[in-house]
Amino acid sequence: MKPTVTIEYCPKCNWMLRAAYMAQELLSTFADDVYGITLQPSETSGKYNIRVNEQVIFDRKEQGRFPEIKELKQLVRDVVAPEKPLGHSDKKAE
Amino acid sequence: MKPTVTIEYCPKCNWMLRAAYMAQELLSTFADDVYGITLQPSETSGKYNIRVNEQVIFDRKEQGRFPEIKELKQLVRDVVAPEKPLGHSDKKAE
């Protein structure tokens, strides 16, 4: 079974649109590599984390910021499709 | 555990945006009632169906059309939160 990416977001913080945008970015790149992307309203205020199956790959609380899309695609790629080239998103941020 | 709603869509048919739009409509209404909404790229061409856990509540192939949002919210509500009032979306379509 292909992996599931979950974006857990705080609905009271009005982060649904942000989470849905990131889900669409991931789907546009990884449609063939994942089972699906789950948008999960969090019961914890201020939470925004992204998991591949059970593995947390980005946690807003730890990082003190939201992920950039390029960074997020690299993080997801490294787990779900390590050999997959990402084109422009493969260049390291400077 | 709260139920998961899954929208399985055909990515080759360019239905990702439609699926993501419907997911956001459902999240704006059912954030407290569901575990999450999963966007699942289908491996079957032309597929667009919506499930609550394993139960199919709408299948484009069967209906010959996409669901309307009001209708979709009623279908989801009837399974995940039967007592929940939906305001304007509760009026029967004529």
N, CA and C atoms of all chains as a GROMACS GRO file, in nm:
protein
  564
    1MET      N    1   0.084  -0.121   0.000
    1MET     CA    2   0.000   0.000   0.000
    1MET      C    3   0.088   0.126   0.000
    2LYS      N    4   0.053   0.218  -0.088
    2LYS     CA    5   0.129   0.343  -0.093
    2LYS      C    6   0.108   0.424   0.035
    3PRO      N    7   0.202   0.511   0.068
    3PRO     CA    8   0.190   0.589   0.192
    3PRO      C    9   0.081   0.697   0.184
    4THR      N   10   0.031   0.731   0.301
    4THR     CA   11  -0.064   0.841   0.313
    4THR      C   12   0.006   0.960   0.377
    5VAL      N   13  -0.009   1.076   0.316
    5VAL     CA   14   0.043   1.198   0.376
    5VAL      C   15  -0.072   1.267   0.449
    6THR      N   16  -0.048   1.306   0.574
    6THR     CA   17  -0.152   1.374   0.651
    6THR      C   18  -0.106   1.514   0.687
    7ILE      N   19  -0.192   1.610   0.661
    7ILE     CA   20  -0.167   1.747   0.707
    7ILE      C   21  -0.265   1.774   0.819
    8GLU      N   22  -0.213   1.783   0.940
    8GLU     CA   23  -0.297   1.811   1.057
    8GLU      C   24  -0.286   1.960   1.087
    9TYR      N   25  -0.401   2.027   1.084
    9TYR     CA   26  -0.399   2.174   1.096
    9TYR      C   27  -0.500   2.216   1.202
   10CYS      N   28  -0.478   2.335   1.256
   10CYS     CA   29  -0.568   2.394   1.356
   10CYS      C   30  -0.680   2.469   1.284
   11PRO      N   31  -0.802   2.418   1.289
   11PRO     CA   32  -0.910   2.488   1.218
   11PRO      C   33  -0.944   2.622   1.282
   12LYS      N   34  -0.928   2.632   1.413
   12LYS     CA   35  -0.960   2.760   1.480
   12LYS      C   36  -0.860   2.869   1.444
   13CYS      N   37  -0.742   2.830   1.397
   13CYS     CA   38  -0.642   2.927   1.352
   13CYS      C   39  -0.667   2.968   1.206
   14ASN      N   40  -0.772   2.912   1.146
   14ASN     CA   41  -0.803   2.940   1.005
   14ASN      C   42  -0.695   2.893   0.910
   15TRP      N   43  -0.643   2.774   0.938
   15TRP     CA   44  -0.537   2.719   0.852
   15TRP      C   45  -0.588   2.616   0.752
   16MET      N   46  -0.720   2.603   0.739
   16MET     CA   47  -0.773   2.505   0.643
   16MET      C   48  -0.729   2.536   0.500
   17LEU      N   49  -0.738   2.664   0.461
   17LEU     CA   50  -0.704   2.698   0.322
   17LEU      C   51  -0.558   2.670   0.293
   18ARG      N   52  -0.473   2.700   0.391
   18ARG     CA   53  -0.330   2.675   0.376
   18ARG      C   54  -0.304   2.525   0.362
   19ALA      N   55  -0.369   2.447   0.448
   19ALA     CA   56  -0.351   2.301   0.443
   19ALA      C   57  -0.401   2.246   0.310
   20ALA      N   58  -0.516   2.296   0.263
   20ALA     CA   59  -0.572   2.248   0.136
   20ALA      C   60  -0.482   2.287   0.018
   21TYR      N   61  -0.424   2.405   0.026
   21TYR     CA   62  -0.331   2.447  -0.078
   21TYR      C   63  -0.209   2.354  -0.083
   22MET      N   64  -0.153   2.326   0.035
   22MET     CA   65  -0.036   2.237   0.038
   22MET      C   66  -0.072   2.096  -0.011
   23ALA      N   67  -0.192   2.050   0.025
   23ALA     CA   68  -0.236   1.918  -0.022
   23ALA      C   69  -0.238   1.915  -0.175
   24GLN      N   70  -0.289   2.023  -0.235
   24GLN     CA   71  -0.297   2.026  -0.381
   24GLN      C   72  -0.159   2.032  -0.445
   25GLU      N   73  -0.068   2.106  -0.384
   25GLU     CA   74   0.070   2.108  -0.435
   25GLU      C   75   0.129   1.967  -0.431
   26LEU      N   76   0.107   1.896  -0.319
   26LEU     CA   77   0.162   1.760  -0.308
   26LEU      C   78   0.095   1.666  -0.407
   27LEU      N   79  -0.035   1.679  -0.424
   27LEU     CA   80  -0.106   1.590  -0.518
   27LEU      C   81  -0.061   1.615  -0.661
   28SER      N   82  -0.031   1.741  -0.692
   28SER     CA   83   0.010   1.769  -0.830
   28SER      C   84   0.147   1.707  -0.860
   29THR      N   85   0.225   1.684  -0.757
   29THR     CA   86   0.358   1.624  -0.776
   29THR      C   87   0.359   1.473  -0.749
   30PHE      N   88   0.283   1.428  -0.649
   30PHE     CA   89   0.297   1.290  -0.602
   30PHE      C   90   0.173   1.203  -0.623
   31ALA      N   91   0.086   1.240  -0.720
   31ALA     CA   92  -0.037   1.162  -0.741
   31ALA      C   93  -0.008   1.012  -0.760
   32ASP      N   94   0.103   0.980  -0.826
   32ASP     CA   95   0.133   0.838  -0.851
   32ASP      C   96   0.206   0.770  -0.734
   33ASP      N   97   0.250   0.848  -0.639
   33ASP     CA   98   0.340   0.795  -0.535
   33ASP      C   99   0.274   0.776  -0.400
   34VAL      N  100   0.156   0.833  -0.382
   34VAL     CA  101   0.090   0.824  -0.252
   34VAL      C  102  -0.048   0.760  -0.267
   35TYR      N  103  -0.096   0.702  -0.156
   35TYR     CA  104  -0.234   0.655  -0.155
   35TYR      C  105  -0.328   0.776  -0.157
   36GLY      N  106  -0.294   0.876  -0.079
   36GLY     CA  107  -0.378   0.995  -0.073
   36GLY      C  108  -0.320   1.095   0.025
   37ILE      N  109  -0.381   1.212   0.028
   37ILE     CA  110  -0.344   1.317   0.124
   37ILE      C  111  -0.465   1.341   0.213
   38THR      N  112  -0.444   1.331   0.343
   38THR     CA  113  -0.554   1.353   0.437
   38THR      C  114  -0.541   1.490   0.502
   39LEU      N  115  -0.651   1.565   0.497
   39LEU     CA  116  -0.660   1.692   0.570
   39LEU      C  117  -0.728   1.662   0.702
   40GLN      N  118  -0.655   1.682   0.812
   40GLN     CA  119  -0.706   1.644   0.944
   40GLN      C  120  -0.718   1.767   1.034
   41PRO      N  121  -0.843   1.809   1.064
   41PRO     CA  122  -0.860   1.920   1.158
   41PRO      C  123  -0.808   1.877   1.295
   42SER      N  124  -0.719   1.955   1.353
   42SER     CA  125  -0.658   1.917   1.480
   42SER      C  126  -0.747   1.957   1.597
   43GLU      N  127  -0.739   1.881   1.704
   43GLU     CA  128  -0.808   1.922   1.826
   43GLU      C  129  -0.714   2.005   1.915
   44THR      N  130  -0.589   2.018   1.872
   44THR     CA  131  -0.491   2.095   1.948
   44THR      C  132  -0.470   2.232   1.884
   45SER      N  133  -0.489   2.338   1.962
   45SER     CA  134  -0.474   2.472   1.908
   45SER      C  135  -0.331   2.496   1.860
   46GLY      N  136  -0.318   2.562   1.748
   46GLY     CA  137  -0.187   2.601   1.698
   46GLY      C  138  -0.107   2.491   1.631
   47LYS      N  139  -0.172   2.374   1.614
   47LYS     CA  140  -0.097   2.262   1.556
   47LYS      C  141  -0.096   2.270   1.404
   48TYR      N  142   0.017   2.245   1.346
   48TYR     CA  143   0.029   2.229   1.202
   48TYR      C  144   0.144   2.135   1.178
   49ASN      N  145   0.110   2.008   1.161
   49ASN     CA  146   0.220   1.917   1.128
   49ASN      C  147   0.185   1.825   1.013
   50ILE      N  148   0.289   1.775   0.952
   50ILE     CA  149   0.273   1.696   0.830
   50ILE      C  150   0.341   1.562   0.853
   51ARG      N  151   0.265   1.455   0.824
   51ARG     CA  152   0.316   1.320   0.847
   51ARG      C  153   0.312   1.239   0.719
   52VAL      N  154   0.408   1.146   0.708
   52VAL     CA  155   0.396   1.041   0.608
   52VAL      C  156   0.369   0.914   0.686
   53ASN      N  157   0.252   0.854   0.665
   53ASN     CA  158   0.202   0.753   0.757
   53ASN      C  159   0.214   0.807   0.899
   54GLU      N  160   0.291   0.741   0.986
   54GLU     CA  161   0.296   0.791   1.124
   54GLU      C  162   0.415   0.883   1.150
   55GLN      N  163   0.501   0.896   1.050
   55GLN     CA  164   0.626   0.970   1.069
   55GLN      C  165   0.609   1.120   1.046
   56VAL      N  166   0.635   1.198   1.149
   56VAL     CA  167   0.624   1.344   1.136
   56VAL      C  168   0.742   1.396   1.054
   57ILE      N  169   0.714   1.464   0.943
   57ILE     CA  170   0.823   1.519   0.862
   57ILE      C  171   0.834   1.671   0.877
   58PHE      N  172   0.727   1.732   0.928
   58PHE     CA  173   0.736   1.876   0.957
   58PHE      C  174   0.641   1.910   1.070
   59ASP      N  175   0.692   1.986   1.167
   59ASP     CA  176   0.610   2.026   1.282
   59ASP      C  177   0.631   2.176   1.304
   60ARG      N  178   0.523   2.250   1.287
   60ARG     CA  179   0.533   2.396   1.300
   60ARG      C  180   0.586   2.439   1.436
   61LYS      N  181   0.545   2.368   1.541
   61LYS     CA  182   0.588   2.404   1.676
   61LYS      C  183   0.739   2.391   1.693
   62GLU      N  184   0.793   2.286   1.632
   62GLU     CA  185   0.938   2.264   1.641
   62GLU      C  186   1.015   2.366   1.558
   63GLN      N  187   0.963   2.395   1.438
   63GLN     CA  188   1.036   2.480   1.344
   63GLN      C  189   1.009   2.629   1.366
   64GLY      N  190   0.898   2.659   1.430
   64GLY     CA  191   0.863   2.799   1.450
   64GLY      C  192   0.816   2.870   1.324
   65ARG      N  193   0.774   2.791   1.224
   65ARG     CA  194   0.729   2.850   1.096
   65ARG      C  195   0.655   2.742   1.018
   66PHE      N  196   0.591   2.785   0.910
   66PHE     CA  197   0.531   2.690   0.816
   66PHE      C  198   0.637   2.646   0.715
   67PRO      N  199   0.616   2.530   0.653
   67PRO     CA  200   0.715   2.489   0.551
   67PRO      C  201   0.696   2.566   0.422
   68GLU      N  202   0.804   2.586   0.350
   68GLU     CA  203   0.794   2.631   0.211
   68GLU      C  204   0.756   2.512   0.124
   69ILE      N  205   0.693   2.540   0.012
   69ILE     CA  206   0.647   2.430  -0.074
   69ILE      C  207   0.764   2.347  -0.127
   70LYS      N  208   0.867   2.414  -0.171
   70LYS     CA  209   0.984   2.342  -0.224
   70LYS      C  210   1.041   2.247  -0.118
   71GLU      N  211   1.055   2.301   0.000
   71GLU     CA  212   1.106   2.223   0.114
   71GLU      C  213   1.014   2.105   0.144
   72LEU      N  214   0.884   2.131   0.144
   72LEU     CA  215   0.787   2.027   0.176
   72LEU      C  216   0.793   1.914   0.074
   73LYS      N  217   0.804   1.953  -0.054
   73LYS     CA  218   0.812   1.850  -0.158
   73LYS      C  219   0.938   1.765  -0.144
   74GLN      N  220   1.047   1.830  -0.106
   74GLN     CA  221   1.170   1.753  -0.085
   74GLN      C  222   1.153   1.656   0.032
   75LEU      N  223   1.091   1.704   0.140
   75LEU     CA  224   1.072   1.618   0.258
   75LEU      C  225   0.984   1.498   0.225
   76VAL      N  226   0.877   1.523   0.152
   76VAL     CA  227   0.786   1.414   0.115
   76VAL      C  228   0.856   1.320   0.018
   77ARG      N  229   0.921   1.376  -0.081
   77ARG     CA  230   0.992   1.295  -0.180
   77ARG      C  231   1.093   1.201  -0.114
   78ASP      N  232   1.169   1.255  -0.019
   78ASP     CA  233   1.273   1.174   0.044
   78ASP      C  234   1.215   1.048   0.110
   79VAL      N  235   1.089   1.054   0.152
   79VAL     CA  236   1.028   0.937   0.215
   79VAL      C  237   0.952   0.851   0.114
   80VAL      N  238   0.872   0.914   0.027
   80VAL     CA  239   0.782   0.832  -0.056
   80VAL      C  240   0.840   0.791  -0.191
   81ALA      N  241   0.936   0.866  -0.242
   81ALA     CA  242   0.988   0.836  -0.376
   81ALA      C  243   1.128   0.893  -0.388
   82PRO      N  244   1.225   0.834  -0.312
   82PRO     CA  245   1.358   0.894  -0.300
   82PRO      C  246   1.430   0.919  -0.433
   83GLU      N  247   1.394   0.842  -0.536
   83GLU     CA  248   1.463   0.858  -0.664
   83GLU      C  249   1.399   0.963  -0.755
   84LYS      N  250   1.284   1.014  -0.711
   84LYS     CA  251   1.206   1.102  -0.800
   84LYS      C  252   1.270   1.240  -0.812
   85PRO      N  253   1.299   1.284  -0.935
   85PRO     CA  254   1.351   1.421  -0.951
   85PRO      C  255   1.237   1.522  -0.938
   86LEU      N  256   1.267   1.637  -0.882
   86LEU     CA  257   1.162   1.737  -0.859
   86LEU      C  258   1.179   1.862  -0.945
   87GLY      N  259   1.269   1.857  -1.041
   87GLY     CA  260   1.286   1.974  -1.128
   87GLY      C  261   1.331   2.095  -1.048
   88HIS      N  262   1.262   2.207  -1.070
   88HIS     CA  263   1.300   2.331  -1.002
   88HIS      C  264   1.301   2.316  -0.851
   89SER      N  265   1.214   2.229  -0.800
   89SER     CA  266   1.205   2.214  -0.654
   89SER      C  267   1.321   2.134  -0.597
   90ASP      N  268   1.413   2.092  -0.684
   90ASP     CA  269   1.524   2.012  -0.634
   90ASP      C  270   1.644   2.097  -0.595
   91LYS      N  271   1.646   2.217  -0.646
   91LYS     CA  272   1.757   2.306  -0.610
   91LYS      C  273   1.749   2.336  -0.461
   92LYS      N  274   1.860   2.328  -0.393
   92LYS     CA  275   1.861   2.363  -0.251
   92LYS      C  276   1.827   2.510  -0.232
   93ALA      N  277   1.747   2.538  -0.132
   93ALA     CA  278   1.727   2.677  -0.095
   93ALA      C  279   1.861   2.732  -0.046
   94GLU      N  280   1.888   2.860  -0.076
   94GLU     CA  281   2.019   2.912  -0.036
   94GLU      C  282   2.015   2.979   0.100
   95MET      N  283  -1.299   0.635   1.726
   95MET     CA  284  -1.235   0.716   1.620
   95MET      C  285  -1.341   0.774   1.526
   96LYS      N  286  -1.329   0.902   1.499
   96LYS     CA  287  -1.423   0.966   1.407
   96LYS      C  288  -1.404   0.912   1.265
   97PRO      N  289  -1.507   0.919   1.184
   97PRO     CA  290  -1.498   0.865   1.048
   97PRO      C  291  -1.409   0.950   0.956
   98THR      N  292  -1.354   0.882   0.857
   98THR     CA  293  -1.277   0.951   0.752
   98THR      C  294  -1.360   0.954   0.625
   99VAL      N  295  -1.369   1.071   0.566
   99VAL     CA  296  -1.434   1.085   0.435
   99VAL      C  297  -1.324   1.082   0.329
  100THR      N  298  -1.344   1.001   0.226
  100THR     CA  299  -1.246   0.992   0.118
  100THR      C  300  -1.309   1.035  -0.014
  101ILE      N  301  -1.241   1.124  -0.082
  101ILE     CA  302  -1.283   1.161  -0.217
  101ILE      C  303  -1.182   1.100  -0.313
  102GLU      N  304  -1.226   0.999  -0.387
  102GLU     CA  305  -1.138   0.934  -0.484
  102GLU      C  306  -1.168   0.992  -0.621
  103TYR      N  307  -1.067   1.050  -0.682
  103TYR     CA  308  -1.089   1.122  -0.809
  103TYR      C  309  -0.988   1.078  -0.914
  104CYS      N  310  -1.025   1.098  -1.038
  104CYS     CA  311  -0.937   1.065  -1.151
  104CYS      C  312  -0.845   1.182  -1.180
  105PRO      N  313  -0.714   1.168  -1.150
  105PRO     CA  314  -0.624   1.282  -1.174
  105PRO      C  315  -0.607   1.312  -1.323
  106LYS      N  316  -0.614   1.208  -1.406
  106LYS     CA  317  -0.596   1.231  -1.551
  106LYS      C  318  -0.713   1.308  -1.610
  107CYS      N  319  -0.828   1.304  -1.542
  107CYS     CA  320  -0.946   1.382  -1.586
  107CYS      C  321  -0.939   1.526  -1.535
  108ASN      N  322  -0.831   1.559  -1.465
  108ASN     CA  323  -0.816   1.695  -1.408
  108ASN      C  324  -0.922   1.727  -1.304
  109TRP      N  325  -0.955   1.630  -1.220
  109TRP     CA  326  -1.057   1.652  -1.119
  109TRP      C  327  -1.000   1.683  -0.981
  110MET      N  328  -0.869   1.705  -0.974
  110MET     CA  329  -0.810   1.735  -0.843
  110MET      C  330  -0.868   1.862  -0.782
  111LEU      N  331  -0.882   1.967  -0.862
  111LEU     CA  332  -0.930   2.094  -0.806
  111LEU      C  333  -1.073   2.079  -0.755
  112ARG      N  334  -1.153   2.004  -0.831
  112ARG     CA  335  -1.291   1.980  -0.791
  112ARG      C  336  -1.296   1.902  -0.658
  113ALA      N  337  -1.212   1.798  -0.650
  113ALA     CA  338  -1.209   1.717  -0.528
  113ALA      C  339  -1.162   1.802  -0.409
  114ALA      N  340  -1.060   1.886  -0.432
  114ALA     CA  341  -1.008   1.968  -0.323
  114ALA      C  342  -1.111   2.073  -0.281
  115TYR      N  343  -1.186   2.124  -0.375
  115TYR     CA  344  -1.293   2.219  -0.341
  115TYR      C  345  -1.398   2.151  -0.253
  116MET      N  346  -1.440   2.032  -0.295
  116MET     CA  347  -1.541   1.961  -0.214
  116MET      C  348  -1.488   1.926  -0.075
  117ALA      N  349  -1.360   1.888  -0.068
  117ALA     CA  350  -1.300   1.858   0.062
  117ALA      C  351  -1.308   1.980   0.154
  118GLN      N  352  -1.281   2.098   0.098
  118GLN     CA  353  -1.284   2.219   0.179
  118GLN      C  354  -1.426   2.254   0.224
  119GLU      N  355  -1.524   2.233   0.134
  119GLU     CA  356  -1.663   2.252   0.173
  119GLU      C  357  -1.698   2.160   0.290
  120LEU      N  358  -1.658   2.034   0.280
  120LEU     CA  359  -1.690   1.939   0.388
  120LEU      C  360  -1.617   1.975   0.517
  121LEU      N  361  -1.492   2.017   0.505
  121LEU     CA  362  -1.417   2.054   0.626
  121LEU      C  363  -1.476   2.178   0.692
  122SER      N  364  -1.528   2.269   0.612
  122SER     CA  365  -1.583   2.390   0.673
  122SER      C  366  -1.710   2.357   0.752
  123THR      N  367  -1.777   2.248   0.717
  123THR     CA  368  -1.900   2.210   0.787
  123THR      C  369  -1.876   2.103   0.894
  124PHE      N  370  -1.785   2.008   0.866
  124PHE     CA  371  -1.774   1.890   0.952
  124PHE      C  372  -1.640   1.876   1.025
  125ALA      N  373  -1.569   1.988   1.044
  125ALA     CA  374  -1.437   1.980   1.109
  125ALA      C  375  -1.443   1.906   1.243
  126ASP      N  376  -1.555   1.924   1.316
  126ASP     CA  377  -1.563   1.859   1.448
  126ASP      C  378  -1.615   1.715   1.441
  127ASP      N  379  -1.663   1.676   1.325
  127ASP     CA  380  -1.735   1.548   1.315
  127ASP      C  381  -1.655   1.438   1.247
  128VAL      N  382  -1.547   1.474   1.180
  128VAL     CA  383  -1.470   1.373   1.107
  128VAL      C  384  -1.326   1.371   1.158
  129TYR      N  385  -1.261   1.257   1.137
  129TYR     CA  386  -1.117   1.250   1.163
  129TYR      C  387  -1.043   1.334   1.060
  130GLY      N  388  -1.087   1.321   0.935
  130GLY     CA  389  -1.023   1.398   0.829
  130GLY      C  390  -1.087   1.366   0.695
  131ILE      N  391  -1.044   1.440   0.593
  131ILE     CA  392  -1.090   1.416   0.456
  131ILE      C  393  -0.968   1.376   0.375
  132THR      N  394  -0.976   1.262   0.308
  132THR     CA  395  -0.864   1.215   0.227
  132THR      C  396  -0.892   1.238   0.079
  133LEU      N  397  -0.796   1.302   0.014
  133LEU     CA  398  -0.801   1.315  -0.132
  133LEU      C  399  -0.718   1.202  -0.191
  134GLN      N  400  -0.785   1.114  -0.265
  134GLN     CA  401  -0.718   0.994  -0.316
  134GLN      C  402  -0.717   0.992  -0.468
  135PRO      N  403  -0.600   1.010  -0.529
  135PRO     CA  404  -0.592   1.001  -0.675
  135PRO      C  405  -0.625   0.856  -0.716
  136SER      N  406  -0.722   0.840  -0.806
  136SER     CA  407  -0.765   0.707  -0.845
  136SER      C  408  -0.674   0.649  -0.952
  137GLU      N  409  -0.662   0.518  -0.952
  137GLU     CA  410  -0.591   0.453  -1.063
  137GLU      C  411  -0.689   0.414  -1.173
  138THR      N  412  -0.817   0.436  -1.150
  138THR     CA  413  -0.921   0.403  -1.249
  138THR      C  414  -0.967   0.530  -1.319
  139SER      N  415  -0.958   0.530  -1.452
  139SER     CA  416  -0.998   0.648  -1.529
  139SER      C  417  -1.147   0.678  -1.509
  140GLY      N  418  -1.179   0.805  -1.495
  140GLY     CA  419  -1.319   0.846  -1.488
  140GLY      C  420  -1.384   0.826  -1.353
  141LYS      N  421  -1.305   0.782  -1.256
  141LYS     CA  422  -1.365   0.755  -1.125
  141LYS      C  423  -1.378   0.882  -1.042
  142TYR      N  424  -1.492   0.897  -0.978
  142TYR     CA  425  -1.511   1.004  -0.880
  142TYR      C  426  -1.613   0.952  -0.781
  143ASN      N  427  -1.562   0.900  -0.671
  143ASN     CA  428  -1.658   0.858  -0.570
  143ASN      C  429  -1.619   0.904  -0.432
  144ILE      N  430  -1.718   0.909  -0.346
  144ILE     CA  431  -1.699   0.964  -0.213
  144ILE      C  432  -1.744   0.860  -0.112
  145ARG      N  433  -1.656   0.835  -0.015
  145ARG     CA  434  -1.684   0.732   0.084
  145ARG      C  435  -1.677   0.790   0.225
  146VAL      N  436  -1.758   0.732   0.314
  146VAL     CA  437  -1.739   0.755   0.457
  146VAL      C  438  -1.686   0.622   0.510
  147ASN      N  439  -1.563   0.625   0.562
  147ASN     CA  440  -1.491   0.500   0.587
  147ASN      C  441  -1.498   0.414   0.461
  148GLU      N  442  -1.557   0.294   0.469
  148GLU     CA  443  -1.559   0.209   0.349
  148GLU      C  444  -1.689   0.223   0.270
  149GLN      N  445  -1.784   0.298   0.324
  149GLN     CA  446  -1.918   0.305   0.263
  149GLN      C  447  -1.925   0.411   0.153
  150VAL      N  448  -1.955   0.369   0.033
  150VAL     CA  449  -1.966   0.464  -0.078
  150VAL      C  450  -2.098   0.542  -0.065
  151ILE      N  451  -2.088   0.675  -0.056
  151ILE     CA  452  -2.212   0.754  -0.046
  151ILE      C  453  -2.244   0.827  -0.176
  152PHE      N  454  -2.145   0.837  -0.265
  152PHE     CA  455  -2.174   0.894  -0.397
  152PHE      C  456  -2.076   0.835  -0.498
  153ASP      N  457  -2.130   0.792  -0.612
  153ASP     CA  458  -2.047   0.735  -0.717
  153ASP      C  459  -2.088   0.799  -0.849
  154ARG      N  460  -1.996   0.872  -0.909
  154ARG     CA  461  -2.028   0.942  -1.033
  154ARG      C  462  -2.074   0.848  -1.144
  155LYS      N  463  -2.013   0.731  -1.150
  155LYS     CA  464  -2.050   0.635  -1.254
  155LYS      C  465  -2.197   0.592  -1.240
  156GLU      N  466  -2.241   0.572  -1.117
  156GLU     CA  467  -2.379   0.530  -1.093
  156GLU      C  468  -2.478   0.643  -1.122
  157GLN      N  469  -2.439   0.764  -1.078
  157GLN     CA  470  -2.531   0.877  -1.087
  157GLN      C  471  -2.525   0.948  -1.222
  158GLY      N  472  -2.415   0.930  -1.293
  158GLY     CA  473  -2.401   0.999  -1.422
  158GLY      C  474  -2.375   1.148  -1.408
  159ARG      N  475  -2.330   1.190  -1.289
  159ARG     CA  476  -2.304   1.333  -1.266
  159ARG      C  477  -2.221   1.347  -1.138
  160PHE      N  478  -2.175   1.469  -1.117
  160PHE     CA  479  -2.108   1.500  -0.990
  160PHE      C  480  -2.213   1.541  -0.887
  161PRO      N  481  -2.180   1.528  -0.758
  161PRO     CA  482  -2.278   1.572  -0.658
  161PRO      C  483  -2.282   1.724  -0.646
  162GLU      N  484  -2.399   1.776  -0.611
  162GLU     CA  485  -2.406   1.915  -0.570
  162GLU      C  486  -2.357   1.924  -0.425
  163ILE      N  487  -2.309   2.041  -0.386
  163ILE     CA  488  -2.253   2.055  -0.251
  163ILE      C  489  -2.360   2.033  -0.144
  164LYS      N  490  -2.475   2.091  -0.164
  164LYS     CA  491  -2.582   2.076  -0.065
  164LYS      C  492  -2.616   1.927  -0.044
  165GLU      N  493  -2.629   1.858  -0.157
  165GLU     CA  494  -2.659   1.715  -0.156
  165GLU      C  495  -2.547   1.637  -0.086
  166LEU      N  496  -2.424   1.673  -0.118
  166LEU     CA  497  -2.310   1.603  -0.060
  166LEU      C  498  -2.306   1.621   0.092
  167LYS      N  499  -2.332   1.744   0.136
  167LYS     CA  500  -2.332   1.769   0.280
  167LYS      C  501  -2.442   1.690   0.349
  168GLN      N  502  -2.557   1.679   0.285
  168GLN     CA  503  -2.664   1.598   0.345
  168GLN      C  504  -2.624   1.452   0.354
  169LEU      N  505  -2.562   1.401   0.248
  169LEU     CA  506  -2.521   1.260   0.247
  169LEU      C  507  -2.418   1.232   0.356
  170VAL      N  508  -2.322   1.323   0.370
  170VAL     CA  509  -2.218   1.305   0.472
  170VAL      C  510  -2.280   1.319   0.611
  171ARG      N  511  -2.361   1.422   0.629
  171ARG     CA  512  -2.427   1.445   0.758
  171ARG      C  513  -2.506   1.323   0.802
  172ASP      N  514  -2.582   1.264   0.709
  172ASP     CA  515  -2.667   1.150   0.746
  172ASP      C  516  -2.585   1.035   0.805
  173VAL      N  517  -2.458   1.024   0.766
  173VAL     CA  518  -2.375   0.916   0.819
  173VAL      C  519  -2.294   0.961   0.941
  174VAL      N  520  -2.232   1.080   0.935
  174VAL     CA  521  -2.138   1.115   1.041
  174VAL      C  522  -2.200   1.191   1.157
  175ALA      N  523  -2.309   1.260   1.135
  175ALA     CA  524  -2.368   1.343   1.241
  175ALA      C  525  -2.516   1.364   1.213
  176PRO      N  526  -2.596   1.255   1.224
  176PRO     CA  527  -2.737   1.258   1.179
  176PRO      C  528  -2.820   1.370   1.242
  177GLU      N  529  -2.781   1.414   1.363
  177GLU     CA  530  -2.861   1.517   1.430
  177GLU      C  531  -2.820   1.658   1.393
  178LYS      N  532  -2.713   1.671   1.316
  178LYS     CA  533  -2.657   1.804   1.290
  178LYS      C  534  -2.743   1.882   1.191
  179PRO      N  535  -2.787   2.003   1.229
  179PRO     CA  536  -2.860   2.084   1.132
  179PRO      C  537  -2.762   2.149   1.034
  180LEU      N  538  -2.806   2.164   0.910
  180LEU     CA  539  -2.716   2.217   0.807
  180LEU      C  540  -2.759   2.356   0.758
  181GLY      N  541  -2.855   2.418   0.826
  181GLY     CA  542  -2.897   2.552   0.784
  181GLY      C  543  -2.952   2.549   0.642
  182HIS      N  544  -2.904   2.640   0.558
  182HIS     CA  545  -2.953   2.649   0.421
  182HIS      C  546  -2.940   2.518   0.345
  183SER      N  547  -2.836   2.441   0.378
  183SER     CA  548  -2.814   2.318   0.304
  183SER      C  549  -2.911   2.207   0.345
  184ASP      N  550  -3.004   2.239   0.436
  184ASP     CA  551  -3.097   2.137   0.481
  184ASP      C  552  -3.226   2.136   0.400
  185LYS      N  553  -3.250   2.245   0.332
  185LYS     CA  554  -3.370   2.250   0.249
  185LYS      C  555  -3.355   2.147   0.138
  186LYS      N  556  -3.457   2.071   0.113
  186LYS     CA  557  -3.452   1.974   0.004
  186LYS      C  558  -3.440   2.048  -0.129
  187ALA      N  559  -3.357   1.995  -0.218
  187ALA     CA  560  -3.357   2.047  -0.354
  187ALA      C  561  -3.493   2.017  -0.415
  188GLU      N  562  -3.540   2.109  -0.501
  188GLU     CA  563  -3.675   2.087  -0.557
  188GLU      C  564  -3.669   2.011  -0.689
   0.00000   0.00000   0.00000
